[in-house]
């Protein structure tokens, strides 16, 4: 479900001091519906320092050549992706990493299943942790997530507290009563979704 706070919770974890101290590396990958394997892997490598921005640019430029070379049988996009995945696995064997994949959709689900069932699941990478956010329970099931957390919508009382905090930040608590009737109608229309209530 959209707007229940999945990304907000993931950001809280990502920015937590204890979490920061626990891992050698923290990496945030925004996925969304525009799923592209090379972009995802390159993002991990860049943020980890395994690939510089300059190398990344060269990689993008070489991607044009790769398409031409692919037709002549010299190299394939799968080969490029395989090499990048190998670098990611090597990174995870060398360092403990927290990698958050935000907003995974059904698109590319077969690749995600292979990604999470590959060498990444081996004991050599056991110090690392993956967190995904998704709107679709089937995605979490498909990649065999160890644990799932389902953020809930807010009830009327907590919805009003969140809404009033954002809508009337300068108004004193005792003065909120005059806004309560219209405010609670708005809260009701937001359906308890934290994102809608705080926007």
Protein Blocks (a to p, Z undefined) as FASTA:
>chain_A
ZZilpmmmmmmmmmpmklmmmpmbdcdddfbjmdcfklmmmmmmmmnopacfklmmmmmm
mmmmmmmmmmnomacfklmmmmmmmmmmmmmmmpccddddehiafehklmmmmmmmmmml
pmklmmpccddddfbfklmmmnopabdcddddddfklmmmmmmmmmmmmbcfklmmmmmm
mmmmmmmmnnopaklmmZZ
